[in-house]
Amino acid sequence: LRVTTFGESHGPAIGCVVDGCPPGIAIAPEDFAHDLARRATGRSRHTSARHEADAVEVLSGVYEGRTTGTPVALLIRNTDARSRDYDRIARQFRPGHADYTYWQKYGTRDPRGGGRSSARETTMRVAAAVIAKRWLADRFGVRVRGFLAQIGEVLPRAHDWGVVEDNPFFWPDAAQVPELEAYMDALRKSGDSVGARVTVVADGVPPGWGEPVYGKLDAEIAAAMMSINAVKGVEIGDGFAAVARKGSEHRDAMAPDGFRSNHAGGILGGISSGQQVVCSVAFKPTSSLRLPVEGVDVDGNAVEIVTTGRHDPCVGIRATPICEAMLALVLMDQALRHRAQCGDVGDVAPRIPGAT
Ligand code: EPS
């Protein structure tokens, strides 16, 4: 499976090409709406106020509601891009942004805004993954879902999947939502931002997906998550907590009636074990702040930088569907690769039920 995207946040449109989809996957333009709305800006006061229609046009690869096996091209026209202050954007490097590194790499800047480095691009990843989620669910019963596992220093006190979709934070503890609302309101008023942790899991992944040395499932997942804007860390299973553990605690004991634990996050030796695949992703705090910061312009002069515009005080809030999308795309790719190499060869007994 090959996925690529194109377009800029302030250009006329964004789009993607999903190549290598098996034929026969049922897809209608309206299937994209749910996940795109979960990711979109402007749906609560806690995210960027930009209002995009995010209406998907299916340009190719789908005929009479089913994929044909040819590249699927999807397009979304930008409907609320606003560019002002061209000269300032083109001349200043916003600290914490890709402005400086794009300039060093390309020697040119798109003065319309964040352009290619804007998280607007993640819209198309979520759209592409609607196809992957559908295929994984229909073909294997795999379910990919996620939640916000931390905002700043705030951790959930309870975990209930049933409430995650009922609040603007994808937060698993309904009782804590008023506290989070107040926290985010105070943060927004202060002009500052905060980081977050998103946890995504896949249930129903059969054992055998992933490659043993190059293309390990955990390496592919980490690379996919790291390709999301603002991501600075990825953990599989216990992740960095494993550093402080003893091997006797961390290895997941196996018994005929099931794994006894899942510290490994469902991946052993780069290959899925049949347990729940678990991945946590760290998002840095948004760098675009109205609070002034020391910066430099393209002539090397010291300047004070103040970033105005429509920005998220916590990019992690909208990142749950994006992390789900990347996990689903990696899993679909690995499933196709596994099928290509092994067919049904790997379908062997015993199959040990997974612990979550
Ligand atoms: C973003 C900056 C803001 C956000 C944008 C992500 O947009 P702009 O590119 O207009 O400055 O509104 O989010 C979206 C538009 C979106 O659809 O996610 C950024 O710098 O990442």
Boltz pocket constraint, residues with backbone or C-beta under 6 A from the ligand:
constraints:
  - pocket:
      binder: B
      contacts: [[A, 9], [A, 10], [A, 39], [A, 40], [A, 41], [A, 48], [A, 49], [A, 50], [A, 52], [A, 80], [A, 81], [A, 82], [A, 113], [A, 114], [A, 115], [A, 117], [A, 118], [A, 119], [A, 120], [A, 121], [A, 123], [A, 229], [A, 309], [A, 310], [A, 311], [A, 312]]
      max_distance: 6.0
